[in-house]
Amino acid sequence: MDTSEHEKIDHNRAIWHSRRGMLELDLVLEPFVKLRYPELDLDTQARYKYLLECEDQQLFDWFLKKQAPPSGELAQMVNEILAYQASRELGF
């Protein structure tokens, strides 16, 4: 399996794992993972996968800024996703 095949499989897995039980999370995560994830460096992709291990309610609270993520690593990823979402809403 060459690198591009491995990257495609990894991307498809990330897309699949981004589908959550809450529509609100799907609306934030799916555009990010489909359009931005392939451009991320490997460390940031790993941070995104780490974020996906969290519970839906935690993610919901973090994205709505009801609570802060417990680590800087998770906070960085949440902020990157929120910034991407804001840029899409502004048409960038």
N, C-alpha and C positions, 0 to 999 in steps of 0.2 A: 504494500500500500504506500503510495507516494504522499508527500507532505500535503498537497492540495486536497487529496481524498480524506486524509486525516482531519484537516481543518474543516472540511465540509461536514464530516460526521460529528465533529465537536460542536460546530455551529448548530446543526440540527438537534443535537441533544440539549443544547442550551435553550433553543426555542421551545422544545417540548417541556423542559422543566420550568420555563417561564410562564406556562399556562397554569394559572392558580384557580382557587375556588371562589375568588371574588372578582367580579367584573371590573371594579375600580383598579385592582392590581393589574389585571390583563391590559387595561387601557394605558397603563404606564410602562409596564415591562415589555410587552410584545413589540411595540415600535422600536424601543431601544435595542432589544436583542436582535431583531431582524435587520436593522439598518446600521447600528453603531457597533455592535459586538465584534464583527469581523475586523474592524479597524483598531480595536484595542490591542495593547501589548499583552504578552502572556501573563504578566503579573496582575494586570487589571482584569483580564478574563478570569483568572483564578479568584480574584476578589469578588467578581460578579457571581461565580459559582458558589462561593462561601455565603454570599447574601441569600442565595436561593435555598440554602439549608434552613433558613429561619422560618418561623411560623407566619402564616398569612396575617394574623392579627398584629404581630410585631411590625411587619412590613407596612401594613396599613397605617399604623400609628406613626411610624417614622416618616413615611411619605407625606402625611398630613401634618407633620411636625408637632404631633401631640406628645411625643416622647423622643428623646435623643437615642440613637443607637448606642449600645454599650461599649463599642470600641471605635477608635479613630479610623480603622480600616473600613468598617461598615459605614461609618458616617461619611467617609470620602466617597464610597460607592453610591450611597443614597443621594448625596449632593450632585454627583456627576449625572445620575439618571434624572434628577429634578431639573438640572440645568439643560440637559438635552430636551426634556419635555417642554420647558419654557421656550427654548429656541425654535422648536417645531411650531408652537402656538403662535410665535411671532413671525413665522414664515421664513426662518433662516435655514 
